[in-house]
Amino acid sequence: MTTRTGRCSCASVRYELAGEPLFTHACHCTQCQRRAGGAFCMSMILEPEQLRLTQGQLATFEIAGDNGTLKQNRFCVDCGTMIHGAIPSHGILYLRPGTLDDTGWVRAQAHIFVKSKQPWVELPGDVPCFMEYYEPNDVWPAASLARLAARVG
């Protein structure tokens, strides 16, 4: 099993990521643009047990997403870097892959909420794009769907 490491901007929070993510997407909704201070925000979807905090402390801020789903954002108490979030109703985490020590392997497998993407952003033709969200059963790899199904049981 592959283990990767990551940290916040000030390095007081460190974590380990075990195994492969379920899915990675880039969100172009206006809320993500505002939070990221950029054109989009990346989310790497994980099973909670894949992420282990090895150093530091995280605080939590709750917010409703554009679709009304409650999200819990977890960030470094010292520098404010968002490390990951959780969607309690779905039992998953979403890691901010930019906090990984090595980001060279990270690729978006889909782009979502492209209805509000910045007009100057050009999306790759070989990656699925959705005006809003997608149906995981239609987009996620079969292995990821099987892992998620095993969680729900």
VOPAGU-2260 file (C-alpha; in pm, 1 decimal, decimal comma):
REM VOPAGU-2260
SITE   aa  ch    i         X         Y         Z
SITE  MET   A    0       0,0       0,0       0,0
SITE  THR   A    1     132,3     341,9     -95,6
SITE  THR   A    2     170,7     596,6     183,3
SITE  ARG   A    3     205,2     964,9     103,9
SITE  THR   A    4     264,6    1257,9     336,5
SITE  GLY   A    5     141,8    1614,5     353,8
SITE  ARG   A    6     136,6    1924,4     569,1
SITE  CYS   A    7      -4,2    2271,3     622,2
SITE  SER   A    8     175,9    2590,3     516,0
SITE  CYS   A    9     354,9    2639,9     849,1
SITE  ALA   A   10     435,6    2266,4     889,7
SITE  SER   A   11     280,5    2242,0    1236,5
SITE  VAL   A   12      22,4    1994,9    1095,9
SITE  ARG   A   13     145,4    1681,0     923,2
SITE  TYR   A   14     -48,8    1381,0     798,3
SITE  GLU   A   15     -18,7    1050,6     616,1
SITE  LEU   A   16    -241,6     931,1     333,3
SITE  ALA   A   17    -261,5     551,8     297,7
SITE  GLY   A   18    -360,1     397,5     -33,8
SITE  GLU   A   19    -527,7     544,2    -337,4
SITE  PRO   A   20    -807,5     802,5    -326,5
SITE  LEU   A   21   -1157,8     704,5    -429,2
SITE  PHE   A   22   -1176,9     991,2    -678,3
SITE  THR   A   23   -1034,7    1339,0    -743,0
SITE  HIS   A   24   -1230,2    1625,2    -895,2
SITE  ALA   A   25   -1189,9    1997,0    -955,3
SITE  CYS   A   26   -1484,7    2211,2    -847,6
SITE  HIS   A   27   -1552,3    2540,0   -1023,1
SITE  CYS   A   28   -1845,8    2655,8    -805,0
SITE  THR   A   29   -1832,6    3013,9    -681,5
SITE  GLN   A   30   -1800,6    2901,6    -319,9
SITE  CYS   A   31   -1488,6    2695,8    -398,5
SITE  GLN   A   32   -1345,1    2982,9    -601,7
SITE  ARG   A   33   -1392,8    3214,3    -304,5
SITE  ARG   A   34   -1248,6    2967,3     -52,7
SITE  ALA   A   35    -948,7    2881,2    -269,4
SITE  GLY   A   36    -890,3    3236,1    -385,3
SITE  GLY   A   37    -856,8    3097,6    -737,8
SITE  ALA   A   38   -1043,4    2959,9   -1036,1
SITE  PHE   A   39   -1130,1    2622,7    -879,6
SITE  CYS   A   40   -1062,5    2393,0    -585,4
SITE  MET   A   41    -941,4    2032,1    -596,3
SITE  SER   A   42   -1091,8    1762,9    -376,4
SITE  MET   A   43    -942,7    1417,0    -332,3
SITE  ILE   A   44   -1216,9    1190,6    -195,3
SITE  LEU   A   45   -1102,7     940,7      67,9
SITE  GLU   A   46   -1226,2     687,7     315,0
SITE  PRO   A   47   -1177,6     840,1     665,2
SITE  GLU   A   48    -935,5     568,7     777,1
SITE  GLN   A   49    -699,5     654,3     489,4
SITE  LEU   A   50    -598,8     983,8     653,3
SITE  ARG   A   51    -396,8     991,2     974,0
SITE  LEU   A   52    -289,6    1310,4    1150,1
SITE  THR   A   53      70,3    1261,5    1266,4
SITE  GLN   A   54     140,1    1607,3    1408,3
SITE  GLY   A   55     -46,8    1920,9    1510,6
SITE  GLN   A   56    -404,7    2015,7    1571,8
SITE  LEU   A   57    -697,4    2087,3    1341,0
SITE  ALA   A   58    -999,1    2309,7    1400,8
SITE  THR   A   59   -1336,5    2261,0    1230,6
SITE  PHE   A   60   -1561,5    2507,1    1048,7
SITE  GLU   A   61   -1904,7    2393,4     924,2
SITE  ILE   A   62   -2061,6    2533,2     609,4
SITE  ALA   A   63   -2335,2    2431,6     365,2
SITE  GLY   A   64   -2224,8    2362,6       8,5
SITE  ASP   A   65   -2395,8    2507,2    -299,3
SITE  ASN   A   66   -2627,5    2202,9    -299,4
SITE  GLY   A   67   -2714,3    2245,7      71,5
SITE  THR   A   68   -2504,0    1953,2     197,9
SITE  LEU   A   69   -2334,5    2024,2     531,7
SITE  LYS   A   70   -1954,6    2015,2     508,2
SITE  GLN   A   71   -1701,7    2020,8     790,9
SITE  ASN   A   72   -1378,1    2192,9     687,7
SITE  ARG   A   73   -1069,6    2105,7     896,4
SITE  PHE   A   74    -777,5    2346,8     905,2
SITE  CYS   A   75    -450,9    2415,3    1089,6
SITE  VAL   A   76    -510,6    2616,6    1408,1
SITE  ASP   A   77    -179,4    2799,0    1358,0
SITE  CYS   A   78    -180,0    2907,6     991,3
SITE  GLY   A   79    -536,8    2836,8     872,3
SITE  THR   A   80    -442,6    2604,7     585,6
SITE  MET   A   81    -738,4    2382,2     501,7
SITE  ILE   A   82    -621,3    2021,1     508,2
SITE  HIS   A   83    -942,0    1828,5     455,1
SITE  GLY   A   84   -1313,4    1834,3     496,0
SITE  ALA   A   85   -1582,7    1584,1     571,8
SITE  ILE   A   86   -1933,9    1529,9     450,3
SITE  PRO   A   87   -2086,2    1354,7     753,4
SITE  SER   A   88   -2395,5    1240,6     563,7
SITE  HIS   A   89   -2174,0    1057,4     310,0
SITE  GLY   A   90   -1909,9     914,5     546,3
SITE  ILE   A   91   -1620,6    1040,9     333,5
SITE  LEU   A   92   -1337,4    1291,8     356,7
SITE  TYR   A   93   -1213,0    1526,6      89,7
SITE  LEU   A   94    -845,2    1613,1     109,6
SITE  ARG   A   95    -700,8    1928,4     -42,5
SITE  PRO   A   96    -435,1    1762,3    -260,0
SITE  GLY   A   97    -227,0    2080,4    -274,6
SITE  THR   A   98    -126,5    2005,0      85,5
SITE  LEU   A   99      50,2    1681,8     -19,5
SITE  ASP   A  100     429,8    1694,0     -14,7
SITE  ASP   A  101     436,4    1547,9    -367,6
SITE  THR   A  102     155,1    1667,8    -594,9
SITE  GLY   A  103     304,8    1554,1    -925,3
SITE  TRP   A  104      81,6    1245,4    -945,0
SITE  VAL   A  105    -248,9    1426,1    -875,1
SITE  ARG   A  106    -493,2    1455,8   -1165,7
SITE  ALA   A  107    -856,6    1568,1   -1176,8
SITE  GLN   A  108   -1078,5    1281,8   -1293,9
SITE  ALA   A  109   -1372,1    1520,6   -1345,7
SITE  HIS   A  110   -1453,5    1891,0   -1342,3
SITE  ILE   A  111   -1776,0    1991,8   -1166,3
SITE  PHE   A  112   -1990,3    2306,4   -1153,3
SITE  VAL   A  113   -1839,0    2417,5   -1482,9
SITE  LYS   A  114   -2145,8    2639,3   -1530,2
SITE  SER   A  115   -1962,0    2889,5   -1308,1
SITE  LYS   A  116   -1603,0    2827,1   -1420,7
SITE  GLN   A  117   -1393,3    3127,5   -1509,4
SITE  PRO   A  118   -1415,4    3197,5   -1884,4
SITE  TRP   A  119   -1037,0    3195,5   -1927,7
SITE  VAL   A  120    -999,5    2843,3   -1781,6
SITE  GLU   A  121    -954,7    2581,9   -2055,4
SITE  LEU   A  122   -1058,3    2231,8   -1954,4
SITE  PRO   A  123    -890,8    1920,9   -2098,5
SITE  GLY   A  124   -1097,9    1737,3   -2356,0
SITE  ASP   A  125   -1023,3    1394,8   -2208,8
SITE  VAL   A  126   -1165,2    1466,1   -1860,3
SITE  PRO   A  127   -1543,9    1453,6   -1798,6
SITE  CYS   A  128   -1705,1    1791,5   -1724,4
SITE  PHE   A  129   -2038,2    1850,1   -1553,2
SITE  MET   A  130   -2250,9    2163,6   -1534,1
SITE  GLU   A  131   -2319,5    2082,3   -1168,5
SITE  TYR   A  132   -2236,5    1760,5    -982,7
SITE  TYR   A  133   -2211,8    1408,8   -1123,9
SITE  GLU   A  134   -2352,8    1069,7   -1033,9
SITE  PRO   A  135   -2058,7     870,1    -887,8
SITE  ASN   A  136   -2194,8     545,2   -1037,6
SITE  ASP   A  137   -2150,7     699,1   -1383,2
SITE  VAL   A  138   -1800,1     840,8   -1331,9
SITE  TRP   A  139   -1600,5     672,4   -1054,7
SITE  PRO   A  140   -1382,3     368,0   -1128,2
SITE  ALA   A  141   -1545,9      33,6   -1044,0
SITE  ALA   A  142   -1287,3     -36,4    -770,6
SITE  SER   A  143   -1373,2     291,2    -594,4
SITE  LEU   A  144   -1745,7     220,2    -614,9
SITE  ALA   A  145   -1685,4    -125,2    -465,0
SITE  ARG   A  146   -1484,7      25,5    -176,2
SITE  LEU   A  147   -1762,3     275,9    -109,6
SITE  ALA   A  148   -2030,7       6,3    -127,6
SITE  ALA   A  149   -1838,2    -205,0     123,6
SITE  ARG   A  150   -1842,8      91,0     365,4
SITE  VAL   A  151   -2218,6     133,9     339,1
SITE  GLY   A  152   -2256,9    -240,4     361,1
